[in-house]
Amino acid sequence: MSTLANPRLGVPQAAEEYPHAPNVGPIGRLGRYMATHFRMVLVGWLVVAVGLGVFAPKVETALSGAGWETSGSQSVQARNLIDRNFHGLSSYGLMVVLHSRSSGVTSPGFAATVARVERTLKASPAVRSVVAPRPGVSISRDGRTAVVQAGAARSSNAMVKAADSLKGKLAALSTPAVQVHLSGASGMWSDFNAANRTAMMKSEVISWPVTLGILLLAFGSLVAAGLPLMLTMIGLASAAGLLYLGTLVMPISIWAMNFALMFALALGIDYALFVVHRFRGALFGHKLNATDATAVTMDTAGKAVLFSGVTVLISLSAVMLVPSPAFRSMSLGIMLAVIFVLAATLTLLPAVLAKLGPRVDKLALPWAHSGEHRSARFERWGERLWRQPVRYGVAALVVLVGLAIPVTQLKTAMPSIKVVPTGDSSRIGYNQVQAAFGRGATGPLQIVTPAGQAATVQRIAAADRGVAALMPTQAGGGYALITAVPKQDPSNPAVGQTIDRLRAKLPRGSVIGGAVAENHDLQAALSAKTPLVIGVVLGLGFLLLLIALQAPLLAAVGVLTNLLATGAAFGVAKWVFQDGALHSLLGFQPQGFLDAWGPVFFFAMIFAISMDYTVFLLSAAKEHWDHTHDARAAMVGGVAHSGRVIFAAGAVMVAVFFTFAISGPLPPKEMGVILGVAVLLDAALIRLLLLPVLLRLMGRHAWYLPRWARRVLPKVTFGHQ
């Protein structure tokens, strides 16, 4: 392929005419094969989508509502011991709170309501035992609040489902004089999951029309705009069906479906934008036939999509290092969605594009222009950055660093009761228990020890400065159960310190459990694994970029700029969620910290999305470098060829993520704000400003590859012959 000059700008650029059928690499040949076997590809995907899609409607009821624990931790060991030896009265046992403003437990109406609650619980197959309210233990001093406990007969996930079915029945037992509320860990997760499900549905209703509108503006054609949605729906239906089949083997968190939906939409849009944009340029701009245009498209854009998808999968697989069922299943759900969307992009999309041919521009807007693979507007922007790199680069760097600085004061903790809507039953019951029994009563510590050590454990626990009271000791199966009530609210860091002190002092064989201990252990695991997850993501991300770009310095710059965008996003998160800024506008109660699972999980997600844009920009730049070996042509050409796609994809994802920020409980808001801000900063300030500036400043050095690396690395190009 020859090199020619842009007569308007004098910038060398790769020639873009194809007098003969283009000679393409393996991905291009795959695209050509798909283009010439439309019927086979279509039938294959129909079989996959329908075969797995029939299970998709079942997935929501099959997914688990719990799993927020550390596998093998001391708190999980304690729960298992309590379930076996103490009638299931562990952290996931049910807690029903009865409260009256006017009468006490001895009144006939209150006593009758207690009896009805006990009968309802005993009738449930998920309940192993029922413990009536007892004076000095589960009846308040004023006699107006009482707690009925029910032992768990099933696993933690099954107990959350039991709470789903029981909370309505129990609430119906309320009378004008006595309120009945299901609380405790099972009730809280039941209410939270229901609120989250409602929020996700609300966000979907808002985001789909917004997404279609932005895509229509980006493509200028309704047919072209519908292709990303096709990929999203196929990927999501297939992933949902496979997730359901997965629940037959192991518990999978309901959050897996939520994140799978979001990533299927985000990546389906990203990949389709890049591929369809390149296809239209080859078809209309270079006058290729549909089959050759598809082959050229997949040899360039398809190869970039493949590298991007593999990078996303690597980033998400690192989350598997966290030993928590909820985290691992969420990561699995997203990875399944990514795999299906990626597979559809590499097979179904080229087949559909070749079949559509010029009809890809059907139902086009009047101002739409086909074949403009190289954006004149972004070319002018690239030229401006080339002429004044320091001016724009310093401005972007100041903004990003300024936003990232607050991350050094970021605090994290496990979610408090504030993640549950104020009007939900579990939160009302929670507040009533705290008002009647003290702030620590909603987070009791359950200490299990061999029966012979009970007296020693009681003495140590009673002497600890963080313990307010001890409940009567229970015996069973050769063990003793000592319940210690902390002085502070469960979300107070002092409770975690109390757990650590007691564990250091208690005799061998003693374990501490309870919902607050399970949260403490998970937070400790997250703190321990976060540096490892970040290191693995950065290391493997660098390695993949090195293979794709054949440029060590540029691969390092790509990874470090991703890290800068992540830091800036978490700096904004500290300001919003820890400090409480904008809480009235967004409609949430600040906890004074960010949920502990946010840094590790959102980091992986942000890095995965950022790598999309990095690969799109730098693969376009590498294509120009390989053909011209001119640093200016590589930088300006990369921006000109990828800028419109990055801008449009970023706009769609920001709109989608911000719909989560305005709906539902707190964690989806955290997700929406953090990911939305990250994408906004990444697309606007890094990929379309700072990274091109760094390309300008590095010049030819950006593409330097040592001789030893040439011998080791597989040769990868993003052009075609």
C-alpha angles and dihedrals in degrees: 000000000000131000122235137176129250101239093209099049104018090231117146111236139172116272112251105197121105112201091176135032104289119252106229139183131245096290090046090050089050088053092050091050091051090047092055096043101051097145094050092048092047093049091047093053092044089055091049096043095044095038093053096027093066087067094047097087089057096054098083094059093041098053119096126248098205135042096119094136142096112258111239094008123144091250092055089048089053092050092052092049092049093048090053101040107024105048095266095296092146132125093291095049113115123261118198116193121205118191135176130184095200111031141038135232091268093062115102094239094050092045091049091052091050090052092051091050091052092049091050092051094046090053091060116094088213091065119085100178140000123217116200121220113279129200113253092013112051103000117080121236092252090049094231098107125054134172126214113198126205123195119230117250093180142043123289092261092050090049091057088053089048088053088052091060098036103047093071093047092048094047088053088062090066117114131197087266103038128045120207121201132172109223138155127088096307093048092045094051090045092054094042094050091048091050091046092050091052091048092051092051090049091050091050092052090052099039102049097061090042090050093049091049094052092045090051090054091045096049099028088217130087093213093052091044090055094058096077089050089051090056091046095051094046093046094046096046092048093045092047092052092048091047089055091052087048091057088062087065104035140354113277121194119246086231088068089072093046094053092040089057092050095047094044088055095043097046095037088058095043096049097041092048092053096044099041092045091053093044093054090050092052094043101043103018099044098029094233121157116255095261095049091043089055092049092050091046094052092044089059114018093026091055091050090050091051092053090045093051093049089050091052091051091049092051093050095043089060088067086067086076089075106090096225126113092217094052095045095047092047090052090047092052093052092045091053091052091048092049093052094044091047092048091048091049092053097043117015098036096055090046091052093044092052091048092049095044109161089358088077084087095053116135090021125176115251094248096046116122119200123211098028096134090153111057112219090202094055090041088059089048091052090050091052091052090048091054097042108025098148095050094054097032095054092048092052093045093050091052094047096045091045091054092044098051095079089060087080088070095044114135124199134194139155115280116280128213087275090083088070116079112258095241097052120112097240093053094047090050091046092055092046092053092050092049092049103037107020136273095283095052092088091059109042119175113232111208116193117193138157108280093247091061097050096104093049092049091048091052094049094046094046091052095052114107092223096057119090100183146346124231121221111287117251126208130206141141094005092306136101124220116210115185114204120193112213121222094232138061113273092250092055111108088224089073090059089051089052090053092051093048093049093048089053093051104037119099121260114283094034119121131186121219140158130116094285091051091050090053090048092052092048092050090050091050091049092050091049096046101039095082090047093049092048092047093049092047093049094044097048091040090055092047093052093047089048091055093045099044101029087218119108096192093049092046090053091048090050092053095044094050089051087054090051092054090049092051092050091050092052090046088059089045090056091052094047105036105024098037094033099235112162091008091132092050094047094040106236140117111243115236095200091246143050118259108268095235091058102081098052098038099039091044090058091046095047092047091049093052093042090054088059091063093039092055093044093052100039095042088056090048091048091051089058093043092052091053101039109016085215116133093207094050090048095051099040093039092049092053093043094051100040105026097087092048093048091047094049095043091048092050092052094048094046089052092047095046094046090056086066090051093061099046140059135358126338104274094058088049090053089049093048096047097042096045093039093051091044093053092045093051093041096051098038105035107022113030096033098035122011099038094049088048090053089049088054094049094046092047114173091351089072089071098043115132120185117233094245090054091052089058094047105038122075111244112255126180131175096205132075135223 
